[in-house]
Amino acid sequence: MPEQFDCETCGRSVTADDAIRRETLGDLDRTQWQTLCCPDCGDRLRTVFVGSDG
């Protein structure tokens, strides 16, 4: 996972630790995937895999 994400809406650079974590939409398993959102504007930055690889 990248160290930093750039928000296309407000232009802020956000680390994964500073991002707001939300459940994903659709059929993705919420124990395996999370959506990272900008803490300033709330826009989605990226959906990332957080489950185990095994």
N, C-alpha and C positions, 0 to 999 in steps of 0.2 A: 504494500500500500504506500502511495506517495506520502512524503512528510507534510506536504502542504497542498492545498487546493485553492484555486482562484475562483471567486464568485463572479459569474458573468453578469449578474444584476447590479451589484453595488461596487464591484472591483476589489473587495477586501481579500487578502490572502489569509487563509484559515488553516491551522494545523488540525490534524485528526482529533487531538485531545480537546481543542477548543470548539469543535463543531458540535452542533446539537444532533443527538442520535435519535432517529425516529424509526418506527416500524416501516417496512416496505409496503407498497401497494401491490395488488395483483396476487398471483399464486406463489410468490416466493416464500419459502419457509422462514418465518421471523426469527427462529433460533439460529439460522445459518447466515442471514443477510440483514444488514441495517442500512438505512439511508442517512447520510451525513448532510446536514443543512447549515447554512450560514447563520451565525449567532446574531448578526446585525439585521439582515432583511428576511431571514427565514427561507430563502430560496434553496432548492436542492443542489448540493454540490456533486455528490456521487453516491451510488449504491455500492456497498462493499461487502465482501464475504467475510464473516466473522466466525464461522463454524470451524470445526476441526477438519483437517485434511484426511483423516483416517477413517 
